[in-house]
């Protein structure tokens, strides 16, 4: 049993309220901070969160240490301000966070705020001095770009040296971007002018950066402190400060109108979690999951650095009116920087729905292909009795249409599918099995329930391949795992899927204030809390490990530490008792033969070998975190990364899934028809999508695996 508030806690809480009501609104003279309110939030997190959360974690020294590590990361992850002596001072509180929350005396926050402010003022002064004195961009120096490999500076002079290198890198990067921009313009500027402009823009950018840092309030630091404590339970448990509805939506959905990306705030960085199908980012193809956004600029405007910026503030810079341009400076996972220009647009809804087509098989037969971007369901429309779409009905309709063409196999593409409706995950899996359990769900009290497909209809019973990757998560992992456990499909993908096997709920803290309170408070905010965990029918959790494919293919992202197992404080893999199921009674799958045949093909397949080779080069670049700040070396690094992306893109365009390298006949007919009749944009987008499907080497290998499954 988990600990619950006792009578003693109630008496303590009564005394706490008497104490906190006396000094509400005072924090070292800062009248804008309601310390009574913050003590209330701290006490509620300290006493209530352990009982709400799925795990058995208690508010103890171990959790305090995890919370402190997260707090320190958000305070100065890049080690640009604090000295080692500052960290040593703060480290005294590393195991005291649990005690501070319950006593209502959060000294760490005030200490951290004051120390950081002192260092920010000192660094601002030294940066101005460095830029005023001038930087020799030809200095043969190098810079460590991985904060995890850095140590905190021992003194201000060492910190000055670090900043000098960072400023040199910023100036050269700005110069190289200006050179790239000039290639698109008719007017050419002299090199000396470009260098002068680069230095002026870096100086302005840093002035704005420090101005923004000075706007940080004590309350901002308390909010981040509370969030660090919450995230010490697991990566998906958060404290959400009481902002307006727009900010709540950003935290809960992360979706951005304008570019169509899901973002998260991580260790002071703004990182891309996923790309929304049908969005400006999806159509561009340049912004990708795991990219880190460093700067944001409006078309021809100066870039604004968003490192250490709150997510809601970064979103306001990225958002904008449809048709306007935003330029994002991003850091790719391999360490290379790139400037991506996006024209803001609304999400094209049709692109978020299930899509399907037929492909030419190796023996002249037809293969069905269905992509499910997410497991969507219009719950509001269903409740109101209006026409409401859902991914299950759309998938069913696609299967029925493909069956009428006489398909001999089916590819179900769940790559980049981040999840969605649990109902549709269960129902979609049910389209491929007769009936039976699909997933087990366990709550924080240890109670388990089984979600099953109760419909005996098997909409498709033929050979089936499921495509997944590292960005297949949650509901898509449930479907892949169930079809694998039933022996119903061959799963093809990278080493593992994302491994997000947990469920969260939103708790309004204003509704959970203990009854013995003597005063009312301003909005306390909310907690997003992990309350459930998913388990496969074989008893293993989808959490942490994800789904391991039957056939592993090379991936451009195979070197990335992407997935639940790489997140701080992620819940571990575990298992429960398996449930009884009836294995698929159709054609038995000889997985050993399929794996051997696929491995042999991969070694000789030009498309997949290009991917494997470029993935290895990207991995080498990601490990080489010390970069030379020589102009020629930085130019070379950028050129190599650009060449790699172009090489892969060119090969994709040339690659075809049939032996002769020809576009499938259906696509050629549609292309001729499209040109002849000058179809509208929707049909043009359809033709583009069809060509991408035929170009995709993973789909090509899936077709060949299906051929192996159907031949003796």
DOKOLMI-165533 format. One record per residue (C-alpha): x, y, z; residue number from 1. Coordinates in steps of 0.25 Angstrom, whole numbers. Layout:
<atoms>
     c1     c2     c3  num
      X      Y      Z  NUM
...
</atoms>
This chain:
<atoms>
     c1     c2     c3  num
      0      0      0    1
      5     14     -3    2
      6     24      8    3
     -6     33     10    4
     -8     46     18    5
    -10     43     33    6
    -16     51     44    7
     -2     55     48    8
      0     61     34    9
    -13     69     36   10
     -9     75     49   11
      5     78     42   12
     -3     84     30   13
    -11     93     39   14
      1     99     46   15
      8    100     32   16
     -4    109     28   17
     -3    118     40   18
     11    120     37   19
     10    122     22   20
     -1    132     23   21
      7    141     30   22
     18    144     19   23
     10    141      6   24
     16    150     -5   25
     30    152      1   26
     43    146     -4   27
     55    154      0   28
     47    167     -3   29
     41    162    -16   30
     26    164    -14   31
     22    158    -27   32
     24    144    -21   33
     14    138    -13   34
     22    129     -4   35
     10    123      3   36
      4    118    -10   37
     18    112    -14   38
     19    105      0   39
      5    100     -3   40
      9     94    -17   41
     22     88    -11   42
     14     82      0   43
      4     76     -9   44
     14     70    -18   45
     22     65     -7   46
     10     58      0   47
      0     55    -12   48
      9     52    -24   49
     15     39    -18   50
      1     33    -16   51
     -4     37    -30   52
      8     32    -38   53
      8     18    -44   54
     22     15    -38   55
     25     12    -24   56
     35     23    -23   57
     34     31     -9   58
     38     45     -6   59
     52     41     -1   60
     67     44     -2   61
     68     36    -15   62
     56     44    -22   63
     62     57    -16   64
     76     54    -23   65
     68     51    -37   66
     60     64    -35   67
     73     71    -32   68
     80     66    -45   69
     68     71    -53   70
     68     84    -46   71
     83     87    -48   72
     81     83    -63   73
     70     93    -65   74
     78    104    -57   75
     90    103    -66   76
     91     90    -74   77
    101     96    -84   78
    110    101    -73   79
    111    115    -78   80
    109    122    -65   81
    111    115    -52   82
    125    112    -47   83
    129     99    -40   84
    128    106    -26   85
    114    110    -29   86
    110     95    -32   87
    117     91    -19   88
    109    101    -12   89
     96     96    -18   90
    100     81    -16   91
     98     82     -1   92
     83     82     -4   93
     83     70    -13   94
     77     60     -3   95
     69     71      4   96
     58     74     -6   97
     48     64      0   98
     50     71     14   99
     49     85      8  100
     36     82      1  101
     29     76     14  102
     35     88     23  103
     31     98     13  104
     45    104     13  105
     51    103     -1  106
     64    109      1  107
     70    102    -12  108
     61    111    -21  109
     65    124    -15  110
     80    120    -15  111
     80    115    -29  112
     73    128    -34  113
     82    137    -27  114
     95    130    -31  115
     90    129    -46  116
     87    144    -46  117
    100    148    -41  118
    107    140    -51  119
     98    144    -63  120
    102    159    -60  121
    117    155    -59  122
    116    148    -72  123
    108    159    -79  124
    119    168    -76  125
    130    159    -80  126
    123    156    -94  127
    122    171    -96  128
    137    173    -94  129
    141    161   -102  130
    132    166   -114  131
    137    180   -112  132
    152    176   -112  133
    149    168   -125  134
    151    153   -128  135
    161    147   -137  136
    153    137   -145  137
    165    131   -150  138
    170    126   -136  139
    173    111   -137  140
    164    107   -126  141
    154     96   -124  142
    141     95   -116  143
    134     84   -108  144
    119     84   -113  145
    114     73   -103  146
    110     79    -90  147
    111     65    -83  148
    126     65    -86  149
    128     78    -81  150
    132     82    -66  151
    128     95    -60  152
    138    106    -60  153
    147    107    -48  154
    148    122    -49  155
    143    134    -57  156
    155    134    -65  157
    153    120    -70  158
    138    123    -73  159
    143    135    -81  160
    151    126    -90  161
    139    117    -92  162
    131    129    -96  163
    141    134   -105  164
    141    121   -113  165
    126    121   -113  166
    125    135   -119  167
    136    131   -129  168
    127    119   -134  169
    115    128   -134  170
    121    138   -143  171
    127    128   -153  172
    113    121   -153  173
    106    134   -156  174
    117    137   -167  175
    115    124   -174  176
     99    125   -173  177
    101    139   -180  178
    110    132   -191  179
     99    122   -193  180
     88    133   -194  181
     96    140   -205  182
     96    128   -214  183
     80    131   -215  184
     82    146   -217  185
     86    154   -229  186
     93    165   -220  187
    107    160   -215  188
    114    166   -203  189
    129    167   -201  190
    135    157   -191  191
    139    168   -181  192
    125    173   -181  193
    119    159   -178  194
    129    158   -166  195
    125    172   -161  196
    110    168   -162  197
    113    155   -155  198
    119    161   -143  199
    109    172   -142  200
     98    161   -143  201
    104    153   -132  202
    106    165   -123  203
     91    168   -124  204
     87    154   -123  205
     95    153   -109  206
     89    166   -104  207
     75    161   -107  208
     79    148   -100  209
     83    154    -87  210
     71    164    -87  211
     62    152    -88  212
     70    145    -76  213
     68    157    -68  214
     53    156    -70  215
     53    142    -62  216
     46    143    -49  217
     47    136    -36  218
     34    130    -39  219
     39    124    -52  220
     50    117    -44  221
     40    112    -34  222
     31    106    -46  223
     44     99    -52  224
     47     94    -38  225
     34     88    -36  226
     34     82    -50  227
     48     76    -47  228
     42     69    -35  229
     30     63    -43  230
     40     58    -55  231
     48     51    -44  232
     36     41    -44  233
     37     39    -59  234
     39     47    -72  235
     24     49    -74  236
     20     54    -61  237
     20     69    -60  238
     16     81    -52  239
      9     91    -61  240
      9    105    -56  241
     -5    113    -57  242
     -4    120    -71  243
    -15    122    -81  244
    -21    111    -89  245
    -12    113   -100  246
      0    110    -91  247
     -7     98    -86  248
    -10     92   -100  249
      5     94   -103  250
      9     86    -91  251
     -1     75    -93  252
     -1     74   -108  253
     11     81   -112  254
      5     84   -126  255
      8     97   -133  256
     -1    104   -143  257
      8    109   -154  258
     19     99   -155  259
     13     86   -150  260
     23     80   -140  261
     22     74   -126  262
     33     81   -117  263
     38     78   -103  264
     47     86    -93  265
     58     78    -89  266
     71     82    -81  267
     69     96    -86  268
     67     92   -101  269
     55     92   -110  270
     55     79   -117  271
     46     73   -128  272
     38     61   -123  273
     30     58   -136  274
     25     64   -148  275
     10     65   -150  276
      5     59   -163  277
      0     69   -174  278
      8     80   -167  279
     17     90   -173  280
     29     83   -167  281
     24     69   -172  282
     23     75   -186  283
     37     81   -185  284
     44     69   -180  285
     55     76   -174  286
     51     78   -160  287
     52     64   -153  288
     49     58   -140  289
     61     59   -130  290
     65     72   -136  291
     69     83   -126  292
     64     97   -130  293
     74    107   -126  294
     69    120   -133  295
     57    126   -139  296
     56    137   -149  297
     45    143   -157  298
     48    143   -172  299
     59    153   -173  300
     59    157   -158  301
     70    155   -149  302
     70    141   -142  303
     66    140   -127  304
     73    130   -119  305
     63    121   -111  306
     73    113   -103  307
     69    113    -89  308
     55    119    -93  309
     42    114    -87  310
     34    106    -97  311
     23    115    -98  312
     32    127   -101  313
     38    119   -112  314
     25    115   -118  315
     21    130   -119  316
     33    132   -127  317
     31    120   -136  318
     16    122   -138  319
     10    132   -148  320
      0    135   -159  321
     -2    125   -171  322
      7    129   -182  323
     18    135   -174  324
     32    130   -174  325
     40    126   -162  326
     55    122   -162  327
     59    111   -151  328
     74    109   -148  329
     74     95   -143  330
     85     85   -138  331
     84     71   -145  332
     86     59   -136  333
    100     57   -143  334
    104     71   -138  335
    103     78   -151  336
     95     92   -151  337
     85     95   -162  338
     76    107   -165  339
     62    102   -169  340
     52    111   -176  341
     38    108   -174  342
     25    115   -179  343
     15    114   -168  344
      2    107   -172  345
    -10    100   -166  346
     -9     85   -165  347
    -15     78   -177  348
    -25     69   -170  349
    -26     59   -181  350
    -11     56   -179  351
    -14     52   -165  352
    -24     41   -169  353
    -21     27   -173  354
    -16     26   -188  355
    -15     13   -196  356
    -10      9   -210  357
     -6     -4   -217  358
      8     -8   -221  359
     14    -17   -232  360
     19    -30   -225  361
     31    -38   -230  362
     22    -48   -238  363
     13    -38   -244  364
      3    -39   -233  365
     -3    -27   -225  366
      2    -23   -211  367
     -7    -14   -202  368
      0     -3   -195  369
     -7      5   -183  370
     -1     16   -175  371
     -7     20   -162  372
     -1     34   -158  373
     -8     33   -144  374
    -19     26   -137  375
    -29     37   -138  376
    -43     38   -133  377
    -53     50   -133  378
    -59     47   -119  379
    -66     60   -119  380
    -73     57   -132  381
    -77     44   -127  382
    -83     49   -114  383
    -91     60   -122  384
    -96     49   -131  385
    -90     56   -144  386
    -81     49   -154  387
    -68     46   -148  388
    -56     39   -154  389
    -47     29   -147  390
    -35     22   -151  391
    -41      8   -149  392
    -53     10   -159  393
    -43     17   -169  394
    -34      5   -168  395
    -45     -5   -170  396
    -50      3   -182  397
    -36      3   -188  398
    -34    -12   -186  399
    -48    -15   -193  400
    -44     -6   -205  401
    -30    -13   -206  402
    -36    -27   -205  403
    -45    -24   -217  404
    -32    -22   -225  405
    -28    -36   -222  406
    -16    -33   -213  407
     -7    -45   -209  408
     -1    -38   -197  409
     -2    -25   -188  410
      8    -15   -183  411
      3     -7   -170  412
     12      5   -168  413
     12     10   -154  414
     26     18   -155  415
     26     31   -148  416
     12     28   -142  417
     13     34   -128  418
      0     27   -123  419
    -14     33   -120  420
    -27     26   -117  421
    -25     14   -109  422
    -39      9   -114  423
    -34     10   -128  424
    -21      2   -125  425
    -30     -9   -120  426
    -40     -9   -131  427
    -29     -8   -142  428
    -22    -20   -137  429
    -35    -27   -137  430
    -36    -25   -152  431
    -25    -35   -153  432
    -29    -46   -143  433
    -42    -53   -140  434
    -44    -49   -126  435
    -36    -49   -113  436
    -28    -40   -103  437
    -20    -29   -109  438
    -13    -21    -98  439
    -13    -22    -82  440
    -14     -9    -74  441
     -9     -8    -60  442
    -12      4    -51  443
     -5     11    -39  444
    -13      2    -29  445
     -8    -11    -36  446
    -22    -14    -42  447
    -21    -20    -56  448
    -31    -20    -68  449
    -30    -27    -81  450
    -35    -19    -94  451
    -40    -29   -104  452
    -45    -30   -118  453
    -59    -36   -117  454
    -62    -36   -132  455
    -60    -50   -138  456
    -59    -44   -152  457
    -45    -44   -158  458
    -45    -33   -168  459
    -32    -37   -174  460
    -26    -51   -172  461
    -14    -51   -183  462
      1    -49   -181  463
      4    -37   -173  464
     16    -28   -171  465
     16    -17   -161  466
     27     -5   -162  467
     31      2   -150  468
     43     11   -146  469
     48     18   -133  470
     37     28   -134  471
     26     18   -134  472
     20     19   -120  473
      9     16   -110  474
     -3     12   -118  475
      5      8   -130  476
     14     -1   -121  477
      1     -8   -115  478
     -3    -12   -129  479
     10    -16   -134  480
     12    -24   -121  481
     -1    -31   -122  482
      0    -35   -136  483
     14    -41   -133  484
      9    -48   -121  485
     -2    -55   -129  486
      8    -59   -140  487
     -1    -51   -149  488
     10    -42   -155  489
     25    -40   -158  490
     30    -27   -151  491
     40    -19   -159  492
     48     -7   -154  493
     60     -2   -146  494
     65     -8   -133  495
     53     -4   -125  496
     41      5   -125  497
     40     17   -115  498
     36      9   -103  499
     25     18    -98  500
     16      9    -90  501
     10     18    -80  502
     -3     26    -79  503
     -4     40    -72  504
    -16     48    -67  505
    -17     63    -63  506
    -20     66    -48  507
    -25     80    -45  508
    -17     84    -32  509
    -28     94    -29  510
    -38     82    -27  511
    -28     75    -18  512
    -25     85     -7  513
    -26     78      7  514
    -38     82     14  515
    -31     89     26  516
    -28    102     19  517
    -30    116     24  518
    -28    124     12  519
    -31    123     -3  520
    -19    123    -13  521
    -17    128    -27  522
    -18    117    -38  523
     -8    106    -33  524
     -6     99    -47  525
     -8     85    -50  526
      0     72    -50  527
      1     62    -62  528
      3     49    -55  529
      6     35    -60  530
     -5     26    -55  531
     -5     13    -64  532
      5      4    -71  533
      3     -5    -83  534
      6    -19    -84  535
      6    -29    -96  536
     -2    -41    -96  537
     10    -49    -94  538
     12    -41    -81  539
     24    -32    -85  540
     22    -17    -84  541
     24     -9    -96  542
     30      2    -87  543
     45      4    -88  544
     49     -7    -98  545
     38     -4   -108  546
     35    -14   -119  547
     47    -22   -125  548
     45    -25   -139  549
     46    -39   -145  550
     54    -33   -157  551
     64    -21   -154  552
     67    -12   -165  553
     78     -1   -165  554
     73     13   -161  555
     78     27   -162  556
     75     29   -148  557
     80     15   -142  558
     91     23   -135  559
     82     32   -128  560
     79     30   -113  561
     65     32   -116  562
     54     25   -108  563
     49     23    -94  564
     61     16    -90  565
     70     28    -92  566
     61     38    -84  567
     64     42    -70  568
     56     34    -59  569
     48     26    -69  570
     40     15    -63  571
     47      1    -65  572
     42    -11    -73  573
     35    -22    -65  574
     25    -32    -67  575
     12    -38    -62  576
      5    -51    -64  577
      2    -54    -79  578
    -12    -56    -84  579
    -17    -68    -92  580
    -19    -65   -107  581
    -21    -74   -119  582
     -9    -73   -129  583
    -12    -70   -143  584
    -16    -82   -150  585
    -13    -78   -164  586
      1    -80   -171  587
     12    -82   -162  588
     23    -72   -163  589
     37    -77   -164  590
     44    -65   -158  591
     58    -71   -158  592
     57    -72   -173  593
     51    -58   -175  594
     62    -52   -166  595
     73    -59   -174  596
     68    -55   -187  597
     66    -41   -183  598
     80    -40   -178  599
     85    -45   -191  600
     77    -35   -199  601
     81    -23   -190  602
     96    -26   -192  603
     94    -24   -207  604
     83    -14   -207  605
     88     -1   -212  606
     77      7   -205  607
     79      1   -192  608
     94      1   -193  609
     94     16   -195  610
     86     17   -183  611
     95      8   -175  612
    107     16   -179  613
    102     29   -177  614
     97     25   -163  615
    111     21   -159  616
    116     34   -164  617
    106     42   -156  618
    109     33   -144  619
    124     37   -145  620
    120     52   -146  621
    111     51   -134  622
    123     45   -126  623
    133     55   -131  624
    127     66   -122  625
    140     74   -122  626
    139     83   -134  627
    150     92   -140  628
    147    107   -141  629
    155    109   -153  630
    147    114   -164  631
    151    103   -174  632
    148     92   -165  633
    134     98   -161  634
    131     99   -176  635
    136     85   -179  636
    127     79   -167  637
    115     86   -173  638
    117     82   -187  639
    119     67   -183  640
    106     67   -176  641
     98     74   -187  642
    104     64   -197  643
    100     53   -189  644
     85     58   -188  645
     86     61   -203  646
     92     47   -206  647
     81     40   -199  648
     70     49   -205  649
     75     46   -219  650
     76     31   -217  651
     62     31   -211  652
     57     38   -224  653
     64     28   -233  654
     60     16   -225  655
     48      7   -229  656
     43     -5   -223  657
     42    -14   -235  658
     54    -21   -242  659
     55    -12   -254  660
     55      1   -246  661
     43      6   -253  662
     31     13   -246  663
     19      4   -244  664
      9      4   -255  665
     -2     10   -246  666
      7     22   -243  667
     11     24   -257  668
     -4     24   -261  669
     -7     34   -250  670
      4     43   -254  671
      1     43   -268  672
    -14     46   -265  673
    -10     57   -255  674
     -1     64   -265  675
    -12     63   -276  676
    -23     68   -268  677
    -15     78   -259  678
    -22     73   -246  679
    -24     81   -234  680
    -14     82   -222  681
    -20     70   -215  682
    -18     61   -226  683
     -4     66   -228  684
     -1     63   -214  685
     -6     49   -216  686
      3     47   -228  687
     15     52   -220  688
     11     43   -208  689
     10     31   -218  690
     24     34   -224  691
     30     35   -209  692
     24     21   -206  693
     30     15   -219  694
     43     21   -215  695
     44     16   -201  696
     54      5   -199  697
     48      0   -186  698
     34     -2   -193  699
     42     -9   -205  700
     48    -19   -195  701
     34    -21   -189  702
     29    -25   -202  703
     41    -35   -204  704
     38    -41   -190  705
     24    -43   -194  706
     28    -50   -206  707
     37    -59   -197  708
     25    -62   -188  709
     16    -66   -200  710
     26    -75   -207  711
     30    -89   -201  712
</atoms>
